[in-house]
């Protein structure tokens, strides 16, 4: 009986890991304009949420190669052109407006990860 339960748990874990990998692959395959559209900030929010521990608690600091920095690199890749950069910028500005107590932490993420998004993460930034 215990062996069957362990087998079911392993299968469930593998299915969850597979689903996460498929979702990540789909995200990477989306064209940047679709991933950072004006009316859908879910991709930007999901990428920044990879840094949620740092944003919420101020630690641990993101380091190169961490899931947070991989997400920041992906965010940087989304902001690859003027239109996409403006869309990403608007999404990030919406996030810091909604989570103003964490705005400073969000603003420091690209620097920790060695990426430049092409705009300042600041409440006064004009994304246009």
C-alpha positions in Angstrom: 0.0 0.0 0.0 2.8 2.5 0.9 4.6 1.7 -2.3 1.5 2.5 -4.3 1.1 5.8 -2.5 4.8 6.7 -3.1 4.4 5.8 -6.7 1.3 8.1 -7.0 3.1 10.9 -5.3 6.0 10.6 -7.7 3.7 10.6 -10.7 1.9 13.6 -9.4 5.2 15.5 -8.8 6.4 14.6 -12.3 3.1 15.7 -13.9 3.3 19.0 -12.1 7.0 19.5 -13.1 6.1 18.7 -16.7 3.2 21.2 -16.7 5.5 23.9 -15.4 8.1 23.1 -18.1 5.4 23.2 -20.8 4.1 26.6 -19.5 7.6 28.0 -19.5 8.3 26.7 -23.0 5.1 28.3 -24.3 6.0 31.6 -22.6 9.4 31.5 -24.3 7.9 30.7 -27.7 5.3 33.5 -27.6 6.2 36.5 -29.8 7.2 39.4 -27.7 4.3 41.5 -28.9 1.8 38.9 -27.8 3.5 38.4 -24.4 3.6 42.1 -23.6 0.4 43.4 -25.2 -1.2 46.6 -23.9 -4.1 44.9 -22.3 -2.4 41.8 -20.9 0.3 42.2 -18.3 0.1 38.6 -17.0 3.4 37.7 -18.5 5.2 40.6 -16.9 3.5 39.9 -13.6 4.4 36.3 -13.8 8.1 37.1 -14.5 8.3 39.6 -11.7 6.6 37.1 -9.4 9.7 34.9 -9.8 11.3 37.5 -7.5 8.5 37.5 -5.0 10.7 36.6 -1.9 13.0 39.5 -2.6 10.1 41.9 -3.5 8.1 41.0 -0.3 10.9 40.5 2.2 14.0 42.1 0.8 16.0 38.9 0.7 17.6 36.9 -0.5 19.2 39.2 -3.0 18.8 37.9 -6.6 21.9 36.5 -8.1 22.8 35.7 -11.7 21.4 32.4 -12.7 18.7 32.4 -10.0 15.1 32.0 -11.2 14.5 35.7 -10.4 17.4 36.8 -12.7 16.4 34.3 -15.4 12.9 36.0 -15.2 14.5 39.5 -15.4 16.5 38.4 -18.5 13.2 37.2 -20.0 11.6 40.5 -19.2 14.4 42.3 -20.8 13.9 40.1 -23.9 10.2 41.0 -24.0 11.2 44.7 -24.0 13.2 44.2 -27.3 11.6 47.0 -29.3 10.1 50.4 -28.8 6.5 49.2 -28.7 7.2 46.2 -26.6 9.3 48.3 -24.2 6.4 50.7 -23.8 4.0 47.8 -23.1 6.4 46.2 -20.6 7.0 49.6 -19.0 3.3 50.3 -18.6 2.8 46.8 -17.0 5.7 47.4 -14.6 4.4 50.9 -13.7 1.0 49.4 -13.0 2.7 46.8 -10.7 4.6 49.4 -8.7 1.4 51.5 -8.4 -0.5 48.5 -7.1 2.4 47.5 -4.8 3.8 50.9 -3.8 5.3 49.6 -0.6 7.4 47.2 -2.7 8.3 49.7 -5.5 11.9 50.1 -4.4 12.5 46.4 -4.4 10.9 46.0 -7.8 13.0 48.8 -9.1 16.3 47.2 -8.0 15.6 43.8 -9.7 17.1 44.6 -13.1 20.3 46.0 -11.5 20.8 42.9 -9.3 20.5 40.7 -12.4 22.7 42.8 -14.6 20.0 43.8 -17.1 18.7 47.1 -18.4 15.1 47.3 -19.4 15.6 50.5 -21.3 13.4 52.6 -18.9 13.7 53.6 -15.2 11.4 51.7 -12.8 10.1 54.8 -11.0 6.5 56.0 -10.4 7.3 59.2 -12.4 8.5 57.3 -15.5 6.6 58.2 -18.7 6.4 55.0 -20.7 5.5 56.8 -23.9 
